[in-house]
Amino acid sequence: MDRTGAKELLGRLPKAELGFYPTPCYKLERLSGQLGVELYIKRDDFSGISLFGGNKIRKLEYLLGDAKEKGCDIIFTYGATQSNHAMQTVSACRRLGLIPVLYLVAVVKPDEEDIRANLLLDRVMGAEVHIVNIEEGETEQDAEERSFRMAKEHMARLEAQGHHCYEVPMGGASETGSVGFAGGFVELEEQMEAMGVKADYIFHATGTGGTMAGLHAGRKLLGSDTEIISINVSHKEPVYLRKSADLANRTLAVLGARGVEVEPGDLHTDLNYYLPGYEIPNEASSEAIRLLAREEGLLLDPVYSGKAFAGMLDYIRTGQVPAGSTVVFWHTGGATALFAEKEILGDLVRR
């Protein structure tokens, strides 16, 4: 399918106009010279709505468009206490006159006397925030599942009072949300063509898999051979690839695309760069953040984009990405984490 046909499919779905598109895409001249590749950056940290933007706005345009069409007035979503997705959901709800309710797992327990970064913004925007502590003997996943149960009970109470609730999954990872990144892939293809270049590789951070699924749906829709390399920011079981491919195919189905399918083998994820864990920094990501900041004046975050950029650097430096390749780094935002708790920030200021 050509881009015109893809955009016609995208235009059939309900959508809340929230972001500022296309987001900038341009070459990083200094790092390109140092690394021996043609390195571009896709600035989805500029998506909007506010200064503290990020990639989740692409998903929220379709998710909250769906919520508005269904007559919902209260939006529930999930994440960690410093979740970029949760904060962007709050800002999008406020833009649309919807009521945001958050259930946030304290992977790093916040200090209520010193609220910071995204959690601070959630409070400033007046979200109803429920902090779910990880209890003794629980894993992070156990606490997440408990937060889902708590939220569903809360939604049932509100529905009984006459409200209409809409549940946005963690990270916006649903076929409705992933449509936003199918559109994002189409947008990037247009930008690259306008610059007279073609992307050999796209690197990005992946957590819940919604961004990855959407990009692959867009790639299949256009029949592109650009390789998408998704750097994991948390542990994933082998079933993650199958679930993400299924999500990409459900996204294609929502769009009404026929005759194309994403296979698990189409997905390239890498678990080698997230340790020691989610929201826990490592030296490679800190080095990557410092490098981009000092060479190009751009900021990454230690949870998502810093680890993805570190993975990309390793691929380039070790020759897994051949010299001279055209590489796009998809900046997913999240720089508010630079002002979060010290456990998340790590040792960034070391010279």
N, C-alpha and C positions, 0 to 999 in steps of 0.2 A: 504494500500500500504506500502511496506517496504521502507527503506531509499534508497536503490539502485534504485528502480523505481522512487521515488521522485526526485532523483538527475538527472536521465535521462530526466525527464520532464523539470527540471530547465535548463539543458544543451542545450535545443533546441532553447532557446530564445537569441536574440542578446544581448551582454553584453560587456561593457567596463571594462577592468580590472583596478580597481582603489584602492581597499582596500587591507588590509593585514589580511588574514583569515586562520584558524579560529581565532577569537579574544579570548584572554585568559578567562578562567572560572576557578575559584578556591574558596576554602572555606575561609571564614572570621573567623578565629579560635577564636579571642578574643570576637567578638560580638556574635558568636554562643554560647559560654559559658555563656555570660551575659543574652542572650535572651531566652535560653532554646530551640532553634531550630538549625537545621543544615543549616546555612546561607551561600550561595554561591553568587558570583558576576560575571556577564557576562560583560566583559570589552569592550563594543562597543565604548567607548571613545577612544579605540585604533584602530579603523577601518582604520584610515589614511584619507587623503593622507599625511597630515602634522601633526605636533605636536598638532595642534588645531583640532583634529579629532572629530568624532561623528557618530551617527547611520545613518544619512542621506546618507552616502556613499553607504550603501547597496542598497538603492532605486536608487541612481544616477547611479550606474553601469548599471542598466537596462534601466532607462530613457534616459541616454545619449548614451547608446548603440543603442537604438531605434532611437535617433536623428541622430547619425552618419550613420546608415543604410539608413535613409531617405534623406541623403545629406544636412542636415541643418548645418548652420554656425553660427547662432546667437541664444542664449538661453535666454529666459525671465523667471523670476520667481519672487515670492512675499514673503512678511513676514513683521515682525516688524523691526525697525531699528537695533535691536540687534539679528536678526534672525540667529540661528545656521544653519538652512537649507540654507539660502541665502548665507552665507559665504562658506559653504561646496560646494554649487553649483558653486561658483566662482572658488574655488580651483580646482574642477573637470574639469571645462571648460578650465582652463589654462593648466592643464595636457594634455588635448585632443586637444588643438589648436582651441577651440571654443570661441566665444565672449560672455561674460556674461552681461546681462542687468537686473538690479534690480529695482523693484518698492516697496518701503518700507514705511509702515505706522508708523508715529511717535507716538506710544503709549506713550513712554517717549521721549520727544523732546530732540534731541541731541544738545550739545553746539558745534557749528562749530569751535570754538576756542580751543576746548578740546575734539576731537574725540577719542572715546575709544573702546576697546574690538573688537567685530565682525565687527562693522562699520569701525573701523580703518583698520582691515585686508582687508575688501572689497576695501577700497581706496588704500592700499598698492599694492594689486594685480591688480589694474587698472580697476575694474569693472565700468561700467556706472551706476551710482546710482541716482535714482530719489526719493527724500524724499516727501512723501505725508502727509501733516499735517491734523490733524482732525479739521475741521472747526466748527465754532460756530453752534450749533444745530445738529451736526452730531454725530452719534455713531461710535464706532470703526468699526463695520460691514459696516456702510455707507461708511466710508473712504476706507475700503478694496474693496468694490464693485466699488468705483470710481477709485481706482488704477487699477483694472482689465480693466475697460473701457479705461483708459489712455494707458495702455500697448497694448491693442488690436488695438487702433488707431496707435500707434507707429509701431507695427508689420506690419500693412497694408501699411504704408509708406515705410518700408524697403523692403517688398515683391515687391512693385511696382518698386523699384530700382534694383531688381534682386537678393536680398538675400532670403535665405530660413530660416525661423524662427521656433523655437520649443518652445512651452509653457510648462514649468514644473509647475504644480499646487502648491499652498502653501503647504509646508511640504512634497512635493513629493507624496501627497496622491492621487494616481491613481492605477488602477489595474496593470499597468506596474511597477510602483515603489514598490507596496506592494509585488510583487514577491520576492524582495530582502529579505523580512522578513519571507516569507514562507521558503526560503532557510536558513535563520538564525535559524528558529525553528529546522529544520533538523540538522543543525550544532550543536546546543545545545544538542539535543538528543544523538548524537554521542559522544559528550564530556562527558555527564553524564554517559553513559554506560561504557565508558573507565575508569571512576573513580569508577565504581561499585555502583552507586547510581541512584535514580530516583527522578525527581523533582515532589513534590506534588503541589507546587505553583510557578508561575512566577509573579513578580510585575514589572510594568514599568509605565512611564509617558505617557499620551496620550493627544494630542492636536487635530490635524486635523483628526486623526483616521487611517492614513495609516500604521503605525507600528502595531497597534492593529489588523487591518484587515489582514495584512500579517501573523502575528503570529497565528491567528485563522485559516487562510487558511492552514498553515503548520501543525497545530494541527489536523485538520480534515483529511488532506492528509495522515497522519501517523496513524490516529485512536487513538491518545493519550488521556489519561484522566487527564493530568496535568491541573490544574485550572489556568487560566490567569486572573489576577486582574489588571485592568487598571485604574490608578489614574489620574483623569482629572486635567488639569492645567488652564482651563478656563471654563466659563459657557457654557453649552450645552442644547439645547432643547431636548425633548423626542424623536424626530425624528432621533437624532444622532445615536441611536442604530440600527435602521432600515437601515440608510444610510451606517453605518459601516459594517453591515452584508451583505448588497448588494455589497459593495466594496470587501469584502472577497470572495464572490461568483464570482464576475467578475474576481478576481485574480485566482481562481481555474479554471475558464473558459479559461483564457489566457494560463494557464499551460496545458490545455487539460485534466484536471482531470474529471472523470465521476463518478456519483453515490454518490457524497458527497456534502453536503450543510451546510452552516453556518446559523443558525437561530438567530434572535435578542436575544432570551433567552440564547444563548450560551455565550453572551458577559456579562462581569461583570465590569461595570465602577462605579466610585465613585466620586461624586462631593463635598465631605465633606472636602477637603483639599486644595482647590485652593484659597479660599477667603483671602484677600479682592479683588483679581482680578488677571488677567494675568499680568505678569511682576511686580506684587506688592508682596513683601515678607510677610511672617507671622512668628510668633515666633516658631511654630512647625517645619517649614522647616529650620529655622535658627538653631534650636536645633539639628535637624537631620544632618545638614551639619557639625556642630561642633563635634557631636558624632562620625561620621565616620572618620573625620579628626584626632581626638585626640585618637581614639582607633585603627584605622587601617592605618592612614597616607594617606587616599584617599580623593579626593575632589569631591564634587557635586556642582551643580549650583542652585541658588535660584529660577529660573523660572520653570524648569522641574524636574530634577532628585532629587532636594532637597525636593520638595513637594511629589513626589512619594515615596521617602524613608521615609518621615514622615508618610505617609499613611500606608506603610508596617509596620513600628514600632508600630503604633496604633493597627493594626490588630493582631499583635503578642502579644502585651502587654494586650489586652483585651480578648484574647482567641479565637478570630475569626479564627486565625490560631492556631491549636492545638499544644501544646508542643511536641517537638520531630519531628515535620514536617521538610521536606527538602524543603527549600525555595530558589529561585533564584531571585536576584535583577538584572534586565537588565539595566545596566548603559548606558544611551543614550548620554553621553557627555555633552558639553555645559559649561565647567568650565571657559571659557573666560568671562562669565557673572560676575564672581567674580571681574572683572576689568572694569565693566560697570559703568553706572551712579549710584549715591548713592540711587536714588529712587528704583532701581532694587536690589541693594546689601542689603539694610536694616542694621540691627544692628548685624552683624555677629561677631564682635570682642569683644562683651560683654563677660566677664569671668564668 
